[in-house]
Amino acid sequence: MSAVPADASPMSDAKMTAHDLCVALKLAHPADEFVTVFEVREATGSVHGSRADAVVMSLHASRGFELTGFEFKCARGDWLAELKNPSKADRIARYCDRWCVFAAPGVVKEAELPSGWGLWELRAAGIHRRVVPATREPEPMPRAFLASFMRARAKFDTDELAALASHHRREFERQQRVREEAADGDPLLRRERERLNEGLRKLEEIRQATGIDLGDYTPSRRWIERMRLADSPRLEHALKLLRDVFADDELRQRVDIATRREDD
């Protein structure tokens, strides 16, 4: 994402949250090119140690599979507290090719940055890369950190799926409201909705009468054909033919009962 001009109106840091930074960082790193995870600790288990707010890994060899760590800062006081012990970040930064602060405008001053750190700001027009982080020589990644990275990724996958499902549910409900509103003014759509509601009512009557929920059950082809045959004039004709061909009083009586109509 390209930097915005220096005179662009900044987003108010009073309104900005870590969630805003998470969303912006994710959007700036497409999933087919990067893996972005959040809240990555130094190790799993009882040893928590330091934590990176985000770690982004490039998936392309042309970018050297670079690993970039991020610290999020939305308040000036939080950043000043970080400056009292900046070496704490090195416990994770040592495994990264680059280390960067991602902050609200005005929270971090360039002169305050520890050596080699980069600075990104989230403004109203997008991400502004104020200071490019220096390239580091990362230490080999131990399995404890790799396990933490994978756990953070798995958690993010779960959260993403839940958010995606929620988004689709809200979108479906929105579209349904639009369809219903449109149907109120369109006779054809209104009739279609009435037919749908009538069909749903009949399905509910079948479920109450038989215990069979056709909303969860797809009848077989044979079952459908039997239903058609039972309500077919051809079956009635065949039974009457049997009654006339076979002069059997008991058979004729059974056929008469089978073909008797409700209004007889």
N, C-alpha and C positions, 0 to 999 in steps of 0.2 A: 504494500500500500504506500502510495507516494506521500511525501511530507506536505503539510499544508503551509501556506505562507506565514511568515512570522507575525504578520499583523492580523491573522485570522482571529475571530472572536473565540476565546477559550470557553470550554464548558466549565460551569461552576463546580469547584471542588467540593462545595458544601453538599451538592446533590449527587456527586459521583460515589459509587460504591465499588467494592472488589468484584461484585458480579458484573458490573459494566466493563471492567478491565478484562474479565474472563471472556465475555462474549466478543469483545473487540479483538482479543488475541486469537481466539478460535477462528473468527471470520478472516483474519489476516493470514491464516495458515490453512489452506484447503486440505481436506482429509486425504486426498489422493497424492499429496506431496509431502505432508508432514503428519507426525503424531504429536498431539498436544495433550498433556496431562496436567492435572492441578493437585496442589498440596502433596508434593512428593517429599517424603521423609528420608533421612539418611539411611535408615534401615527399618526392617519390620520387627515385630516382636516387642519385647519389653524395652529394648534400646531404641528410643525415638530420635534423640539427637536433634540436629538442625532440620529445617524444612524449607524447601523452595516453594514459592507460591505457584510456580508453573515451570514446566520443562518442555521444550519443543525440540523434536528430533527430525531432521531432514531425512526423507526416504530415497533421495537420489544421490548416486555416486558423484554426479557433477558438482554437488554441493558438499561433497566429502562426508555425508552422513553426520553433519554437524549437530551438536547438542548445545542448546542455548537455555540457560537458566534465568528465571525472572523473579524479582522481588516486587510485590505490589505495594504502592504507597498512595493512600488517599488523603492523608492528613499530615500536616507539617510536623506535629508533635511525634507522630509515629516514625517519621524519617529521622528526626533528631535523636530519638532513642536508638535507632539503628546505627547511627554514626558513633555512638559510644563504644560499640563493639563490632566493627565491620568485619573482623576476622571470623566471626561466627558463620558468615555465609560461605567461607572457604571450605567448610566441611562438605558442602555439596558442589560448590563452584569448581573445585579441583577436578571433578569428573566431566566438566563441561568445556566446550570450545570457546564459549562466550558467556558473559554474565552481565545482566542488564536490569536496571530499575525501570518499572513501568508505573507511571504516576499520573495523578491529576495535575493540571497546569498550576505552576507556582509552588508546588510542594517541595521540589528538589531544585537546588541551584547547581549549575554545572561545576562551579569551583569546589563544591563540597564532595563531589564524587571521588570515591577511592580510586586508586590508580587502576586503569584498565576497564573500569565499569562503563557500561553504556547507559543512555538515558532515553527512554521513550515517553511521550506524553499523549494522553487521549484528549483530543479537543473536539469541538462540535463538528468539525469537518472531517475528522478521522484521526489516525495515528500520525504523530509527528516525531520522527526519529532525530532528536536533538543532538545526541552524541552516539557515534557508532562504537560499540564495544570492541576492545582489542581482542585479537585472536590469541588464545592461550594454548599451552601444551597440556592437554588433559592427562590425568593419571588413569591407569587402567581401572575400569569399573568393577568393583567387587560384587560378588553375588548378592550380598546383603542389600546393596543399593539397587541392583537389578531387580531383586524381588520386590522392593518398595515401589520401584517404577512400574512394574507389571501390576501390582495390586492397585495402584492409583489409576492405571489405565482400565482395569476391570471395573472398578467402581464408576469411572466416568462412563463406560459403556452402558452400565445399568441405568445410571442417571439419564443418559441420552435417550435410551429406549423409553424410559418412563415419560420423559418430556415429550418425545415424539408421539407416543400414544395419546398423551393429554392434548397435544396440539391437534392431532387428527380428530379426536373426539369433539373438541371445540369447533373445528372447521365443519365437521359433519352436522353438528347442531345448528351452526350458523346457516349453512346451506339449506337445511331443512326448514328453518324459519323463513328464509327467502322464498322457498318453493311454496310454503303455506300462504305467505303474503301474496304471492303472485296468483295462487289458485283462487283467492278471494275475489279477484277481479277478472278471472278467466273462466268462463263456464266449462270449457273442456277439461282444464286442469282440476276444477272443482269436482266434476263428475268422476275423474280418475281417482281423486283422493277419497271420494265417497265409496267407490268400488273397493279401494284398498282397505278402508276401515271396515266395510261390510265383510270382506274376506277374512280379516283378522278376527272379527266378531264370531264368524262361523268356526274358525279354527279353535277359538276358545271354547265354544259350545261342544265341539268334538272332544276336546281334551277333558272337559268336565264330565261328559257322558261316558267316555271310554277309558280315560286315563292315558290316552295316546297323545303325545305332544307332537303334532306334525311340523311344528317349527324346528324341532330337533331331529326329525325322522324323515328320511326320503323313501317313499314306498317303492317297491320293486315293480318292474314292468308287468309281471304276472298278476300282481295284486291290483294294479290299475285296470288290466284287461278284465279281470273278474268283476270289478265294480261296474265296468261298462256293460258287460254281458248281463249282469243281474238287473240292470235298468234298461235292457234292450228290448224293443218290440219283437225282434227276431226270436228271443227266448220265449216270449209269450206265445208267439205263433207256433213254435215247435211244440210247446206243451199242449196246446189245443189240438194240434195234429195228432199227437199221441193219444189224446183222449178219444178222438173220433175213430182212429184206426183200431185201437184195442178196446173191445167191448167188455171191459172189466169195470164193474161198478165201483170197486174200491179205488182203482187207479183213476177213474174219471172223477171220483169225489175228491181225491188228493189234488188233481190238476185244477179242478174248479176252485178249490180253496187257494191254490197257488196263484191263480190268475184273477181271482175276485178283486174287483176294485173297491176302493174305500166308499164310493158313492153308490154301490149296489145294495 
